[in-house]
Amino acid sequence: MEITSFTTPLGIATIMGDENGVSKISIADEGVESGEIPVILQEAVTQIKEYFEGNRTHFNFKRNPQGTDFQQKVWQALIEIPYGQTISYLDLSKKLGDVKAIRAVASANGKNPLWIVVPCHRVIGTDGSLTGYAGGLWRKKWLLEHENPTTQQSLF
């Protein structure tokens, strides 16, 4: 398993993976940047940096998140949420075919091992509230604003 850490606008991101793909991406308030980026993780680092620069709206590097079949199903549904859009936990549960599974969906969402790449930050409360986010609600708000910036209309 290879590992690397680098600075993002939201803290220090750490990526872990091997020849099967990236298995974990996390964020922390503190940490130390790695020196050299392992070859196997270079594409993931490049794409995440492009995302923060505003030059990438989806990720296509090899991924290998570990989880149950249900978690994998939820994470796949998260990947399908378009950039700049949100969905409620209730609507996500409906999309997955079981409105009663809302708590299980929320739990799987919270166990997402691929920060930003599997965009769990795009899931909000039915009332539009920014509910629950493992990285902190301030990061969720930042990510949603990054993906959907408000533009000032020109008066002239």
C-alpha positions as CSV (number, residue, x, y, z in Angstrom):
1,M,0.0,0.0,0.0
2,E,1.4,3.4,-1.0
3,I,0.5,6.6,0.8
4,T,1.0,10.3,0.1
5,S,-0.2,13.6,1.7
6,F,-0.5,17.0,0.2
7,T,-2.0,20.4,1.0
8,T,-5.5,21.4,-0.2
9,P,-7.5,24.5,0.5
10,L,-9.4,22.4,3.1
11,G,-6.4,20.8,4.9
12,I,-4.0,18.0,4.4
13,A,-5.3,15.3,2.1
14,T,-4.0,11.8,2.4
15,I,-4.3,9.2,-0.3
16,M,-3.7,5.5,0.0
17,G,-3.7,2.9,-2.7
18,D,-2.0,0.2,-4.7
19,E,-2.0,-1.3,-8.2
20,N,-5.7,-2.1,-7.7
21,G,-6.6,1.6,-7.3
22,V,-7.0,4.2,-4.7
23,S,-8.7,2.8,-1.6
24,K,-8.8,5.8,0.8
25,I,-8.7,9.6,0.6
26,S,-9.1,11.5,3.8
27,I,-8.7,15.1,5.0
28,A,-7.2,16.4,8.2
29,D,-6.7,19.8,9.8
30,E,-3.0,19.1,10.4
31,G,-0.4,17.0,8.9
32,V,2.8,17.0,6.9
33,E,3.0,16.9,3.1
34,S,4.8,13.9,1.7
35,G,7.9,14.4,-0.3
36,E,7.8,12.4,-3.5
37,I,4.4,11.2,-4.7
38,P,4.4,7.4,-5.4
39,V,3.9,6.8,-9.1
40,I,0.8,4.7,-8.5
41,L,-0.9,7.7,-6.8
42,Q,0.3,10.5,-9.1
43,E,-2.8,10.6,-11.3
44,A,-5.1,10.8,-8.2
45,V,-3.1,13.7,-6.7
46,T,-3.1,15.5,-10.1
47,Q,-6.8,15.1,-10.5
48,I,-7.7,16.3,-7.0
49,K,-5.4,19.3,-7.4
50,E,-7.2,20.1,-10.7
51,Y,-10.5,19.9,-8.9
52,F,-9.4,22.5,-6.4
53,E,-8.1,24.7,-9.2
54,G,-11.6,24.6,-10.8
55,N,-10.3,22.6,-13.8
56,R,-12.0,19.2,-13.1
57,T,-15.6,18.2,-12.5
58,H,-15.2,14.4,-12.3
59,F,-12.5,11.9,-11.5
60,N,-11.4,8.9,-13.6
61,F,-8.4,7.5,-11.9
62,K,-8.6,3.8,-10.8
63,R,-10.5,3.4,-7.5
64,N,-10.8,0.5,-5.1
65,P,-12.8,1.5,-2.1
66,Q,-13.5,-1.3,0.4
67,G,-17.0,-1.8,1.8
68,T,-20.1,-4.0,1.9
69,D,-22.2,-4.5,-1.2
70,F,-24.7,-2.1,0.1
71,Q,-22.1,0.6,0.8
72,Q,-20.7,0.1,-2.7
73,K,-24.2,0.6,-4.2
74,V,-24.6,3.8,-2.2
75,W,-21.2,5.1,-3.2
76,Q,-21.9,4.4,-6.9
77,A,-25.1,6.4,-6.6
78,L,-23.1,9.2,-5.1
79,I,-20.8,9.2,-8.0
80,E,-23.8,9.7,-10.3
81,I,-24.8,13.0,-8.6
82,P,-23.8,15.7,-11.2
83,Y,-21.1,18.2,-10.3
84,G,-22.7,21.4,-8.9
85,Q,-25.9,19.6,-7.9
86,T,-27.3,18.2,-4.6
87,I,-29.7,15.4,-3.6
88,S,-31.4,14.8,-0.3
89,Y,-30.9,11.7,1.8
90,L,-34.6,10.8,1.2
91,D,-34.3,11.2,-2.6
92,L,-31.1,9.1,-2.6
93,S,-32.9,6.4,-0.7
94,K,-35.7,6.5,-3.2
95,K,-33.2,6.3,-6.1
96,L,-31.7,3.2,-4.5
97,G,-35.2,1.7,-4.3
98,D,-36.0,1.8,-0.6
99,V,-37.3,4.9,1.1
100,K,-37.1,3.1,4.4
101,A,-33.4,2.6,4.0
102,I,-32.7,6.3,4.7
103,R,-30.6,5.7,7.9
104,A,-28.6,2.9,6.2
105,V,-28.0,5.2,3.2
106,A,-26.9,8.0,5.5
107,S,-24.6,5.6,7.4
108,A,-23.0,4.3,4.1
109,N,-22.6,7.9,3.0
110,G,-20.7,8.7,6.3
111,K,-18.4,5.7,5.7
112,N,-17.4,6.9,2.3
113,P,-13.6,6.2,2.1
114,L,-13.0,8.4,-1.0
115,W,-13.3,12.0,0.1
116,I,-14.4,14.4,-2.7
117,V,-14.1,11.7,-5.4
118,V,-17.2,9.9,-4.2
119,P,-19.1,13.2,-3.6
120,C,-21.0,12.5,-0.3
121,H,-20.8,16.3,0.3
122,R,-23.6,16.6,-2.4
123,V,-26.1,15.0,-0.1
124,I,-28.2,17.4,2.0
125,G,-31.2,17.3,4.2
126,T,-34.7,17.3,2.7
127,D,-35.1,20.9,3.9
128,G,-31.9,21.9,2.2
129,S,-29.8,21.9,5.4
130,L,-26.2,20.9,5.4
131,T,-26.6,17.8,7.6
132,G,-23.8,15.6,8.8
133,Y,-20.4,15.5,7.1
134,A,-17.4,13.6,8.5
135,G,-15.0,16.3,7.3
136,G,-17.0,19.0,9.1
137,L,-19.9,21.1,7.9
138,W,-17.6,24.0,7.1
139,R,-15.8,21.8,4.5
140,K,-19.1,20.6,3.1
141,K,-20.3,24.2,2.7
142,W,-16.9,25.1,1.0
143,L,-17.1,22.2,-1.4
144,L,-20.7,23.0,-2.4
145,E,-19.8,26.7,-3.0
146,H,-16.7,25.6,-4.9
147,E,-18.9,23.5,-7.2
148,N,-21.6,26.0,-7.6
149,P,-20.2,29.5,-7.2
150,T,-22.6,32.4,-7.2
151,T,-21.7,34.8,-9.9
152,Q,-22.3,38.5,-9.8
153,Q,-24.5,39.7,-12.6
154,S,-23.2,42.6,-14.6
155,L,-25.3,45.7,-14.4
156,F,-24.0,47.0,-17.7
